[in-house]
Amino acid sequence: MGGGNGQKAAKARERNQARAAAEAKGSQNKTNAAAMSVICKTCFQSFLCNASPVVLKQHAENKHPKHNFYDCFPHLKPA
Ligand SMILES: [Zn+2]
């Protein structure tokens, strides 16, 4: 039974690493989802939430010339 403790420690370390990786992945996904929060309602392309209105306007004009800008991004419609 030599080296039993060492093996146990290695296993524990592996488990911790796996958990840390999973947590990192989870928070990364959350960050990405939050960052890509502007979605074109016409083609469902996602944009960064801080994408400039100019970029969104260009998208609407280039991709959906027959659509109104606010059909694609209704949340930008002035109240
Ligand atoms: Zn679009």
PDB file of the backbone (N, CA, C, O) and the ligand in Angstrom, with CONECT records:
HET     ZN  A 101       1
ATOM      1  N   MET A   1       0.843  -1.221   0.000  1.00  0.00           N
ATOM      2  CA  MET A   1       0.000   0.000   0.000  1.00  0.00           C
ATOM      3  C   MET A   1       0.864   1.250   0.000  1.00  0.00           C
ATOM      4  O   MET A   1       0.435   2.297   0.485  1.00  0.00           O
ATOM      5  N   GLY A   2       2.079   1.156  -0.540  1.00  0.00           N
ATOM      6  CA  GLY A   2       2.923   2.341  -0.528  1.00  0.00           C
ATOM      7  C   GLY A   2       2.395   3.373  -1.513  1.00  0.00           C
ATOM      8  O   GLY A   2       1.907   3.034  -2.591  1.00  0.00           O
ATOM      9  N   GLY A   3       2.499   4.605  -1.132  1.00  0.00           N
ATOM     10  CA  GLY A   3       2.084   5.678  -2.041  1.00  0.00           C
ATOM     11  C   GLY A   3       0.581   5.907  -2.069  1.00  0.00           C
ATOM     12  O   GLY A   3       0.072   6.632  -2.924  1.00  0.00           O
ATOM     13  N   GLY A   4      -0.135   5.279  -1.122  1.00  0.00           N
ATOM     14  CA  GLY A   4      -1.598   5.460  -1.108  1.00  0.00           C
ATOM     15  C   GLY A   4      -1.980   6.904  -0.886  1.00  0.00           C
ATOM     16  O   GLY A   4      -2.877   7.431  -1.542  1.00  0.00           O
ATOM     17  N   ASN A   5      -1.296   7.535   0.041  1.00  0.00           N
ATOM     18  CA  ASN A   5      -1.626   8.935   0.336  1.00  0.00           C
ATOM     19  C   ASN A   5      -1.356   9.833  -0.873  1.00  0.00           C
ATOM     20  O   ASN A   5      -2.134  10.729  -1.200  1.00  0.00           O
ATOM     21  N   GLY A   6      -0.247   9.561  -1.506  1.00  0.00           N
ATOM     22  CA  GLY A   6       0.102  10.384  -2.673  1.00  0.00           C
ATOM     23  C   GLY A   6      -0.962  10.279  -3.748  1.00  0.00           C
ATOM     24  O   GLY A   6      -1.340  11.266  -4.379  1.00  0.00           O
ATOM     25  N   GLN A   7      -1.440   9.049  -3.939  1.00  0.00           N
ATOM     26  CA  GLN A   7      -2.480   8.868  -4.960  1.00  0.00           C
ATOM     27  C   GLN A   7      -3.743   9.626  -4.598  1.00  0.00           C
ATOM     28  O   GLN A   7      -4.380  10.260  -5.439  1.00  0.00           O
ATOM     29  N   LYS A   8      -4.088   9.542  -3.313  1.00  0.00           N
ATOM     30  CA  LYS A   8      -5.310  10.219  -2.864  1.00  0.00           C
ATOM     31  C   LYS A   8      -5.183  11.729  -3.105  1.00  0.00           C
ATOM     32  O   LYS A   8      -6.111  12.385  -3.579  1.00  0.00           O
ATOM     33  N   ALA A   9      -4.007  12.250  -2.764  1.00  0.00           N
ATOM     34  CA  ALA A   9      -3.785  13.689  -2.936  1.00  0.00           C
ATOM     35  C   ALA A   9      -3.885  14.063  -4.413  1.00  0.00           C
ATOM     36  O   ALA A   9      -4.446  15.098  -4.771  1.00  0.00           O
ATOM     37  N   ALA A  10      -3.337  13.211  -5.249  1.00  0.00           N
ATOM     38  CA  ALA A  10      -3.380  13.501  -6.682  1.00  0.00           C
ATOM     39  C   ALA A  10      -4.828  13.512  -7.169  1.00  0.00           C
ATOM     40  O   ALA A  10      -5.226  14.371  -7.955  1.00  0.00           O
ATOM     41  N   LYS A  11      -5.601  12.548  -6.690  1.00  0.00           N
ATOM     42  CA  LYS A  11      -7.014  12.488  -7.085  1.00  0.00           C
ATOM     43  C   LYS A  11      -7.767  13.741  -6.642  1.00  0.00           C
ATOM     44  O   LYS A  11      -8.553  14.321  -7.392  1.00  0.00           O
ATOM     45  N   ALA A  12      -7.497  14.140  -5.386  1.00  0.00           N
ATOM     46  CA  ALA A  12      -8.161  15.332  -4.861  1.00  0.00           C
ATOM     47  C   ALA A  12      -7.788  16.549  -5.694  1.00  0.00           C
ATOM     48  O   ALA A  12      -8.624  17.402  -5.993  1.00  0.00           O
ATOM     49  N   ARG A  13      -6.509  16.608  -6.064  1.00  0.00           N
ATOM     50  CA  ARG A  13      -6.069  17.756  -6.851  1.00  0.00           C
ATOM     51  C   ARG A  13      -6.784  17.756  -8.204  1.00  0.00           C
ATOM     52  O   ARG A  13      -7.232  18.793  -8.692  1.00  0.00           O
ATOM     53  N   GLU A  14      -6.877  16.553  -8.795  1.00  0.00           N
ATOM     54  CA  GLU A  14      -7.569  16.445 -10.088  1.00  0.00           C
ATOM     55  C   GLU A  14      -9.005  16.956  -9.980  1.00  0.00           C
ATOM     56  O   GLU A  14      -9.498  17.707 -10.822  1.00  0.00           O
ATOM     57  N   ARG A  15      -9.655  16.505  -8.890  1.00  0.00           N
ATOM     58  CA  ARG A  15     -11.053  16.876  -8.710  1.00  0.00           C
ATOM     59  C   ARG A  15     -11.175  18.405  -8.572  1.00  0.00           C
ATOM     60  O   ARG A  15     -12.050  19.034  -9.168  1.00  0.00           O
ATOM     61  N   ASN A  16     -10.284  18.968  -7.778  1.00  0.00           N
ATOM     62  CA  ASN A  16     -10.317  20.424  -7.596  1.00  0.00           C
ATOM     63  C   ASN A  16     -10.098  21.146  -8.917  1.00  0.00           C
ATOM     64  O   ASN A  16     -10.756  22.144  -9.210  1.00  0.00           O
ATOM     65  N   GLN A  17      -9.173  20.633  -9.704  1.00  0.00           N
ATOM     66  CA  GLN A  17      -8.902  21.276 -10.991  1.00  0.00           C
ATOM     67  C   GLN A  17     -10.126  21.195 -11.887  1.00  0.00           C
ATOM     68  O   GLN A  17     -10.482  22.159 -12.565  1.00  0.00           O
ATOM     69  N   ALA A  18     -10.767  20.026 -11.878  1.00  0.00           N
ATOM     70  CA  ALA A  18     -11.949  19.848 -12.725  1.00  0.00           C
ATOM     71  C   ALA A  18     -13.042  20.819 -12.294  1.00  0.00           C
ATOM     72  O   ALA A  18     -13.728  21.422 -13.120  1.00  0.00           O
ATOM     73  N   ARG A  19     -13.184  20.955 -10.972  1.00  0.00           N
ATOM     74  CA  ARG A  19     -14.240  21.849 -10.490  1.00  0.00           C
ATOM     75  C   ARG A  19     -13.913  23.307 -10.842  1.00  0.00           C
ATOM     76  O   ARG A  19     -14.783  24.073 -11.254  1.00  0.00           O
ATOM     77  N   ALA A  20     -12.650  23.661 -10.668  1.00  0.00           N
ATOM     78  CA  ALA A  20     -12.244  25.028 -10.992  1.00  0.00           C
ATOM     79  C   ALA A  20     -12.476  25.300 -12.475  1.00  0.00           C
ATOM     80  O   ALA A  20     -12.925  26.381 -12.857  1.00  0.00           O
ATOM     81  N   ALA A  21     -12.165  24.313 -13.299  1.00  0.00           N
ATOM     82  CA  ALA A  21     -12.356  24.488 -14.740  1.00  0.00           C
ATOM     83  C   ALA A  21     -13.838  24.656 -15.055  1.00  0.00           C
ATOM     84  O   ALA A  21     -14.224  25.501 -15.863  1.00  0.00           O
ATOM     85  N   ALA A  22     -14.665  23.833 -14.402  1.00  0.00           N
ATOM     86  CA  ALA A  22     -16.107  23.915 -14.648  1.00  0.00           C
ATOM     87  C   ALA A  22     -16.640  25.273 -14.213  1.00  0.00           C
ATOM     88  O   ALA A  22     -17.472  25.875 -14.891  1.00  0.00           O
ATOM     89  N   GLU A  23     -16.145  25.748 -13.064  1.00  0.00           N
ATOM     90  CA  GLU A  23     -16.613  27.052 -12.591  1.00  0.00           C
ATOM     91  C   GLU A  23     -16.175  28.163 -13.529  1.00  0.00           C
ATOM     92  O   GLU A  23     -16.936  29.082 -13.831  1.00  0.00           O
ATOM     93  N   ALA A  24     -14.937  28.061 -13.981  1.00  0.00           N
ATOM     94  CA  ALA A  24     -14.430  29.080 -14.898  1.00  0.00           C
ATOM     95  C   ALA A  24     -15.261  29.086 -16.171  1.00  0.00           C
ATOM     96  O   ALA A  24     -15.604  30.142 -16.702  1.00  0.00           O
ATOM     97  N   LYS A  25     -15.579  27.890 -16.650  1.00  0.00           N
ATOM     98  CA  LYS A  25     -16.373  27.764 -17.869  1.00  0.00           C
ATOM     99  C   LYS A  25     -17.755  28.368 -17.659  1.00  0.00           C
ATOM    100  O   LYS A  25     -18.274  29.092 -18.508  1.00  0.00           O
ATOM    101  N   GLY A  26     -18.337  28.051 -16.504  1.00  0.00           N
ATOM    102  CA  GLY A  26     -19.682  28.548 -16.233  1.00  0.00           C
ATOM    103  C   GLY A  26     -19.724  30.062 -16.221  1.00  0.00           C
ATOM    104  O   GLY A  26     -20.605  30.672 -16.827  1.00  0.00           O
ATOM    105  N   SER A  27     -18.764  30.671 -15.526  1.00  0.00           N
ATOM    106  CA  SER A  27     -18.793  32.128 -15.443  1.00  0.00           C
ATOM    107  C   SER A  27     -18.472  32.738 -16.799  1.00  0.00           C
ATOM    108  O   SER A  27     -18.965  33.813 -17.142  1.00  0.00           O
ATOM    109  N   GLN A  28     -17.639  32.039 -17.567  1.00  0.00           N
ATOM    110  CA  GLN A  28     -17.314  32.526 -18.909  1.00  0.00           C
ATOM    111  C   GLN A  28     -18.583  32.550 -19.754  1.00  0.00           C
ATOM    112  O   GLN A  28     -18.857  33.523 -20.457  1.00  0.00           O
ATOM    113  N   ASN A  29     -19.355  31.463 -19.677  1.00  0.00           N
ATOM    114  CA  ASN A  29     -20.601  31.409 -20.453  1.00  0.00           C
ATOM    115  C   ASN A  29     -21.535  32.534 -20.045  1.00  0.00           C
ATOM    116  O   ASN A  29     -22.167  33.177 -20.882  1.00  0.00           O
ATOM    117  N   LYS A  30     -21.607  32.757 -18.747  1.00  0.00           N
ATOM    118  CA  LYS A  30     -22.496  33.803 -18.260  1.00  0.00           C
ATOM    119  C   LYS A  30     -22.047  35.154 -18.820  1.00  0.00           C
ATOM    120  O   LYS A  30     -22.864  35.956 -19.273  1.00  0.00           O
ATOM    121  N   THR A  31     -20.750  35.386 -18.778  1.00  0.00           N
ATOM    122  CA  THR A  31     -20.216  36.645 -19.277  1.00  0.00           C
ATOM    123  C   THR A  31     -20.542  36.804 -20.758  1.00  0.00           C
ATOM    124  O   THR A  31     -20.978  37.869 -21.197  1.00  0.00           O
ATOM    125  N   ASN A  32     -20.328  35.742 -21.518  1.00  0.00           N
ATOM    126  CA  ASN A  32     -20.591  35.832 -22.952  1.00  0.00           C
ATOM    127  C   ASN A  32     -22.059  36.104 -23.225  1.00  0.00           C
ATOM    128  O   ASN A  32     -22.398  36.929 -24.073  1.00  0.00           O
ATOM    129  N   ALA A  33     -22.927  35.410 -22.505  1.00  0.00           N
ATOM    130  CA  ALA A  33     -24.354  35.604 -22.727  1.00  0.00           C
ATOM    131  C   ALA A  33     -24.746  37.041 -22.417  1.00  0.00           C
ATOM    132  O   ALA A  33     -25.563  37.635 -23.121  1.00  0.00           O
ATOM    133  N   ALA A  34     -24.164  37.595 -21.365  1.00  0.00           N
ATOM    134  CA  ALA A  34     -24.490  38.967 -21.000  1.00  0.00           C
ATOM    135  C   ALA A  34     -23.927  39.936 -22.029  1.00  0.00           C
ATOM    136  O   ALA A  34     -24.544  40.953 -22.342  1.00  0.00           O
ATOM    137  N   ALA A  35     -22.748  39.611 -22.553  1.00  0.00           N
ATOM    138  CA  ALA A  35     -22.108  40.526 -23.489  1.00  0.00           C
ATOM    139  C   ALA A  35     -22.829  40.528 -24.836  1.00  0.00           C
ATOM    140  O   ALA A  35     -22.882  41.551 -25.519  1.00  0.00           O
ATOM    141  N   MET A  36     -23.387  39.363 -25.214  1.00  0.00           N
ATOM    142  CA  MET A  36     -24.073  39.275 -26.504  1.00  0.00           C
ATOM    143  C   MET A  36     -25.569  39.409 -26.272  1.00  0.00           C
ATOM    144  O   MET A  36     -26.324  38.459 -26.476  1.00  0.00           O
ATOM    145  N   SER A  37     -25.989  40.577 -25.850  1.00  0.00           N
ATOM    146  CA  SER A  37     -27.379  40.685 -25.428  1.00  0.00           C
ATOM    147  C   SER A  37     -28.245  41.430 -26.434  1.00  0.00           C
ATOM    148  O   SER A  37     -29.457  41.541 -26.247  1.00  0.00           O
ATOM    149  N   VAL A  38     -27.633  41.942 -27.503  1.00  0.00           N
ATOM    150  CA  VAL A  38     -28.444  42.599 -28.527  1.00  0.00           C
ATOM    151  C   VAL A  38     -28.640  41.614 -29.678  1.00  0.00           C
ATOM    152  O   VAL A  38     -27.669  41.147 -30.274  1.00  0.00           O
ATOM    153  N   ILE A  39     -29.876  41.308 -29.981  1.00  0.00           N
ATOM    154  CA  ILE A  39     -30.155  40.321 -31.027  1.00  0.00           C
ATOM    155  C   ILE A  39     -31.052  40.940 -32.079  1.00  0.00           C
ATOM    156  O   ILE A  39     -32.073  41.554 -31.768  1.00  0.00           O
ATOM    157  N   CYS A  40     -30.656  40.768 -33.327  1.00  0.00           N
ATOM    158  CA  CYS A  40     -31.490  41.218 -34.430  1.00  0.00           C
ATOM    159  C   CYS A  40     -32.722  40.323 -34.496  1.00  0.00           C
ATOM    160  O   CYS A  40     -32.609  39.104 -34.630  1.00  0.00           O
ATOM    161  N   LYS A  41     -33.884  40.930 -34.403  1.00  0.00           N
ATOM    162  CA  LYS A  41     -35.109  40.139 -34.353  1.00  0.00           C
ATOM    163  C   LYS A  41     -35.456  39.554 -35.725  1.00  0.00           C
ATOM    164  O   LYS A  41     -36.326  38.690 -35.832  1.00  0.00           O
ATOM    165  N   THR A  42     -34.791  40.017 -36.748  1.00  0.00           N
ATOM    166  CA  THR A  42     -35.092  39.535 -38.084  1.00  0.00           C
ATOM    167  C   THR A  42     -34.280  38.287 -38.425  1.00  0.00           C
ATOM    168  O   THR A  42     -34.825  37.330 -38.976  1.00  0.00           O
ATOM    169  N   CYS A  43     -32.976  38.283 -38.103  1.00  0.00           N
ATOM    170  CA  CYS A  43     -32.142  37.119 -38.453  1.00  0.00           C
ATOM    171  C   CYS A  43     -31.516  36.481 -37.216  1.00  0.00           C
ATOM    172  O   CYS A  43     -30.793  35.492 -37.327  1.00  0.00           O
ATOM    173  N   PHE A  44     -31.788  37.038 -36.049  1.00  0.00           N
ATOM    174  CA  PHE A  44     -31.322  36.487 -34.775  1.00  0.00           C
ATOM    175  C   PHE A  44     -29.804  36.454 -34.670  1.00  0.00           C
ATOM    176  O   PHE A  44     -29.242  35.648 -33.927  1.00  0.00           O
ATOM    177  N   GLN A  45     -29.159  37.312 -35.399  1.00  0.00           N
ATOM    178  CA  GLN A  45     -27.723  37.483 -35.172  1.00  0.00           C
ATOM    179  C   GLN A  45     -27.544  38.252 -33.881  1.00  0.00           C
ATOM    180  O   GLN A  45     -28.275  39.205 -33.611  1.00  0.00           O
ATOM    181  N   SER A  46     -26.567  37.836 -33.075  1.00  0.00           N
ATOM    182  CA  SER A  46     -26.365  38.529 -31.810  1.00  0.00           C
ATOM    183  C   SER A  46     -25.200  39.500 -31.918  1.00  0.00           C
ATOM    184  O   SER A  46     -24.231  39.272 -32.642  1.00  0.00           O
ATOM    185  N   PHE A  47     -25.327  40.566 -31.188  1.00  0.00           N
ATOM    186  CA  PHE A  47     -24.312  41.621 -31.171  1.00  0.00           C
ATOM    187  C   PHE A  47     -23.914  41.893 -29.736  1.00  0.00           C
ATOM    188  O   PHE A  47     -24.670  41.601 -28.809  1.00  0.00           O
ATOM    189  N   LEU A  48     -22.738  42.450 -29.553  1.00  0.00           N
ATOM    190  CA  LEU A  48     -22.333  42.862 -28.221  1.00  0.00           C
ATOM    191  C   LEU A  48     -23.307  43.904 -27.704  1.00  0.00           C
ATOM    192  O   LEU A  48     -23.809  44.739 -28.457  1.00  0.00           O
ATOM    193  N   CYS A  49     -23.569  43.837 -26.388  1.00  0.00           N
ATOM    194  CA  CYS A  49     -24.544  44.763 -25.827  1.00  0.00           C
ATOM    195  C   CYS A  49     -24.063  46.204 -25.970  1.00  0.00           C
ATOM    196  O   CYS A  49     -24.868  47.135 -25.957  1.00  0.00           O
ATOM    197  N   ASN A  50     -22.741  46.387 -26.107  1.00  0.00           N
ATOM    198  CA  ASN A  50     -22.242  47.757 -26.276  1.00  0.00           C
ATOM    199  C   ASN A  50     -21.964  48.058 -27.748  1.00  0.00           C
ATOM    200  O   ASN A  50     -21.243  49.004 -28.066  1.00  0.00           O
ATOM    201  N   ALA A  51     -22.542  47.244 -28.653  1.00  0.00           N
ATOM    202  CA  ALA A  51     -22.371  47.517 -30.078  1.00  0.00           C
ATOM    203  C   ALA A  51     -22.944  48.892 -30.393  1.00  0.00           C
ATOM    204  O   ALA A  51     -24.010  49.268 -29.906  1.00  0.00           O
ATOM    205  N   SER A  52     -22.219  49.622 -31.209  1.00  0.00           N
ATOM    206  CA  SER A  52     -22.657  50.981 -31.503  1.00  0.00           C
ATOM    207  C   SER A  52     -23.914  50.946 -32.366  1.00  0.00           C
ATOM    208  O   SER A  52     -24.046  50.078 -33.230  1.00  0.00           O
ATOM    209  N   PRO A  53     -24.826  51.867 -32.146  1.00  0.00           N
ATOM    210  CA  PRO A  53     -26.045  51.944 -32.966  1.00  0.00           C
ATOM    211  C   PRO A  53     -25.713  52.037 -34.443  1.00  0.00           C
ATOM    212  O   PRO A  53     -26.498  51.610 -35.289  1.00  0.00           O
ATOM    213  N   VAL A  54     -24.552  52.595 -34.754  1.00  0.00           N
ATOM    214  CA  VAL A  54     -24.139  52.701 -36.159  1.00  0.00           C
ATOM    215  C   VAL A  54     -23.953  51.305 -36.752  1.00  0.00           C
ATOM    216  O   VAL A  54     -24.365  51.037 -37.881  1.00  0.00           O
ATOM    217  N   VAL A  55     -23.325  50.422 -35.975  1.00  0.00           N
ATOM    218  CA  VAL A  55     -23.103  49.049 -36.429  1.00  0.00           C
ATOM    219  C   VAL A  55     -24.441  48.354 -36.643  1.00  0.00           C
ATOM    220  O   VAL A  55     -24.638  47.655 -37.637  1.00  0.00           O
ATOM    221  N   LEU A  56     -25.354  48.552 -35.704  1.00  0.00           N
ATOM    222  CA  LEU A  56     -26.666  47.912 -35.809  1.00  0.00           C
ATOM    223  C   LEU A  56     -27.435  48.463 -37.004  1.00  0.00           C
ATOM    224  O   LEU A  56     -28.115  47.720 -37.713  1.00  0.00           O
ATOM    225  N   LYS A  57     -27.323  49.758 -37.219  1.00  0.00           N
ATOM    226  CA  LYS A  57     -28.011  50.387 -38.337  1.00  0.00           C
ATOM    227  C   LYS A  57     -27.449  49.853 -39.657  1.00  0.00           C
ATOM    228  O   LYS A  57     -28.193  49.585 -40.601  1.00  0.00           O
ATOM    229  N   GLN A  58     -26.124  49.703 -39.702  1.00  0.00           N
ATOM    230  CA  GLN A  58     -25.500  49.159 -40.910  1.00  0.00           C
ATOM    231  C   GLN A  58     -25.985  47.740 -41.156  1.00  0.00           C
ATOM    232  O   GLN A  58     -26.254  47.355 -42.294  1.00  0.00           O
ATOM    233  N   HIS A  59     -26.095  46.969 -40.091  1.00  0.00           N
ATOM    234  CA  HIS A  59     -26.570  45.597 -40.236  1.00  0.00           C
ATOM    235  C   HIS A  59     -27.976  45.599 -40.822  1.00  0.00           C
ATOM    236  O   HIS A  59     -28.258  44.874 -41.776  1.00  0.00           O
ATOM    237  N   ALA A  60     -28.849  46.409 -40.253  1.00  0.00           N
ATOM    238  CA  ALA A  60     -30.235  46.454 -40.721  1.00  0.00           C
ATOM    239  C   ALA A  60     -30.290  46.902 -42.181  1.00  0.00           C
ATOM    240  O   ALA A  60     -31.048  46.348 -42.977  1.00  0.00           O
ATOM    241  N   GLU A  61     -29.495  47.894 -42.524  1.00  0.00           N
ATOM    242  CA  GLU A  61     -29.544  48.413 -43.893  1.00  0.00           C
ATOM    243  C   GLU A  61     -28.965  47.414 -44.897  1.00  0.00           C
ATOM    244  O   GLU A  61     -29.485  47.248 -46.000  1.00  0.00           O
ATOM    245  N   ASN A  62     -27.870  46.750 -44.486  1.00  0.00           N
ATOM    246  CA  ASN A  62     -27.210  45.826 -45.406  1.00  0.00           C
ATOM    247  C   ASN A  62     -27.942  44.499 -45.523  1.00  0.00           C
ATOM    248  O   ASN A  62     -28.086  43.958 -46.619  1.00  0.00           O
ATOM    249  N   LYS A  63     -28.407  43.976 -44.392  1.00  0.00           N
ATOM    250  CA  LYS A  63     -28.975  42.632 -44.385  1.00  0.00           C
ATOM    251  C   LYS A  63     -30.473  42.660 -44.624  1.00  0.00           C
ATOM    252  O   LYS A  63     -31.031  41.740 -45.223  1.00  0.00           O
ATOM    253  N   HIS A  64     -31.113  43.702 -44.162  1.00  0.00           N
ATOM    254  CA  HIS A  64     -32.577  43.721 -44.236  1.00  0.00           C
ATOM    255  C   HIS A  64     -33.068  45.044 -44.802  1.00  0.00           C
ATOM    256  O   HIS A  64     -33.770  45.796 -44.125  1.00  0.00           O
ATOM    257  N   PRO A  65     -32.697  45.326 -46.047  1.00  0.00           N
ATOM    258  CA  PRO A  65     -33.090  46.631 -46.622  1.00  0.00           C
ATOM    259  C   PRO A  65     -34.610  46.806 -46.684  1.00  0.00           C
ATOM    260  O   PRO A  65     -35.110  47.929 -46.741  1.00  0.00           O
ATOM    261  N   LYS A  66     -35.336  45.688 -46.672  1.00  0.00           N
ATOM    262  CA  LYS A  66     -36.801  45.801 -46.745  1.00  0.00           C
ATOM    263  C   LYS A  66     -37.433  45.936 -45.374  1.00  0.00           C
ATOM    264  O   LYS A  66     -38.642  46.131 -45.251  1.00  0.00           O
ATOM    265  N   HIS A  67     -36.603  45.829 -44.338  1.00  0.00           N
ATOM    266  CA  HIS A  67     -37.144  45.921 -42.984  1.00  0.00           C
ATOM    267  C   HIS A  67     -36.841  47.297 -42.410  1.00  0.00           C
ATOM    268  O   HIS A  67     -35.887  47.973 -42.795  1.00  0.00           O
ATOM    269  N   ASN A  68     -37.685  47.673 -41.488  1.00  0.00           N
ATOM    270  CA  ASN A  68     -37.425  48.868 -40.714  1.00  0.00           C
ATOM    271  C   ASN A  68     -36.341  48.556 -39.690  1.00  0.00           C
ATOM    272  O   ASN A  68     -36.266  47.441 -39.173  1.00  0.00           O
ATOM    273  N   PHE A  69     -35.511  49.540 -39.405  1.00  0.00           N
ATOM    274  CA  PHE A  69     -34.452  49.353 -38.414  1.00  0.00           C
ATOM    275  C   PHE A  69     -35.019  48.861 -37.094  1.00  0.00           C
ATOM    276  O   PHE A  69     -34.423  48.010 -36.433  1.00  0.00           O
ATOM    277  N   TYR A  70     -36.157  49.389 -36.717  1.00  0.00           N
ATOM    278  CA  TYR A  70     -36.743  49.031 -35.425  1.00  0.00           C
ATOM    279  C   TYR A  70     -37.456  47.681 -35.458  1.00  0.00           C
ATOM    280  O   TYR A  70     -37.828  47.150 -34.412  1.00  0.00           O
ATOM    281  N   ASP A  71     -37.652  47.118 -36.670  1.00  0.00           N
ATOM    282  CA  ASP A  71     -38.126  45.736 -36.724  1.00  0.00           C
ATOM    283  C   ASP A  71     -37.034  44.799 -36.247  1.00  0.00           C
ATOM    284  O   ASP A  71     -37.301  43.774 -35.619  1.00  0.00           O
ATOM    285  N   CYS A  72     -35.786  45.172 -36.559  1.00  0.00           N
ATOM    286  CA  CYS A  72     -34.640  44.345 -36.182  1.00  0.00           C
ATOM    287  C   CYS A  72     -34.267  44.567 -34.723  1.00  0.00           C
ATOM    288  O   CYS A  72     -33.939  43.618 -34.010  1.00  0.00           O
ATOM    289  N   PHE A  73     -34.315  45.797 -34.288  1.00  0.00           N
ATOM    290  CA  PHE A  73     -33.868  46.130 -32.929  1.00  0.00           C
ATOM    291  C   PHE A  73     -34.936  46.970 -32.222  1.00  0.00           C
ATOM    292  O   PHE A  73     -34.729  48.152 -31.949  1.00  0.00           O
ATOM    293  N   PRO A  74     -36.067  46.349 -31.933  1.00  0.00           N
ATOM    294  CA  PRO A  74     -37.196  47.114 -31.361  1.00  0.00           C
ATOM    295  C   PRO A  74     -36.868  47.760 -30.022  1.00  0.00           C
ATOM    296  O   PRO A  74     -37.501  48.740 -29.630  1.00  0.00           O
ATOM    297  N   HIS A  75     -35.869  47.207 -29.312  1.00  0.00           N
ATOM    298  CA  HIS A  75     -35.557  47.785 -28.001  1.00  0.00           C
ATOM    299  C   HIS A  75     -34.907  49.162 -28.150  1.00  0.00           C
ATOM    300  O   HIS A  75     -34.811  49.907 -27.176  1.00  0.00           O
ATOM    301  N   LEU A  76     -34.459  49.504 -29.363  1.00  0.00           N
ATOM    302  CA  LEU A  76     -33.824  50.811 -29.558  1.00  0.00           C
ATOM    303  C   LEU A  76     -34.841  51.868 -29.944  1.00  0.00           C
ATOM    304  O   LEU A  76     -34.515  53.048 -30.075  1.00  0.00           O
ATOM    305  N   LYS A  77     -36.067  51.432 -30.121  1.00  0.00           N
ATOM    306  CA  LYS A  77     -37.113  52.357 -30.534  1.00  0.00           C
ATOM    307  C   LYS A  77     -37.345  53.375 -29.437  1.00  0.00           C
ATOM    308  O   LYS A  77     -37.570  53.004 -28.285  1.00  0.00           O
ATOM    309  N   PRO A  78     -37.294  54.633 -29.771  1.00  0.00           N
ATOM    310  CA  PRO A  78     -37.571  55.646 -28.740  1.00  0.00           C
ATOM    311  C   PRO A  78     -39.017  55.534 -28.272  1.00  0.00           C
ATOM    312  O   PRO A  78     -39.926  55.340 -29.079  1.00  0.00           O
ATOM    313  N   ALA A  79     -39.219  55.657 -26.993  1.00  0.00           N
ATOM    314  CA  ALA A  79     -40.570  55.498 -26.440  1.00  0.00           C
ATOM    315  C   ALA A  79     -41.470  56.639 -26.882  1.00  0.00           C
ATOM    316  O   ALA A  79     -42.645  56.677 -26.516  1.00  0.00           O
TER     317      ALA A  79
HETATM  318 ZN    ZN A 101     -30.443  40.871 -38.925  1.00  0.00          ZN2+
END
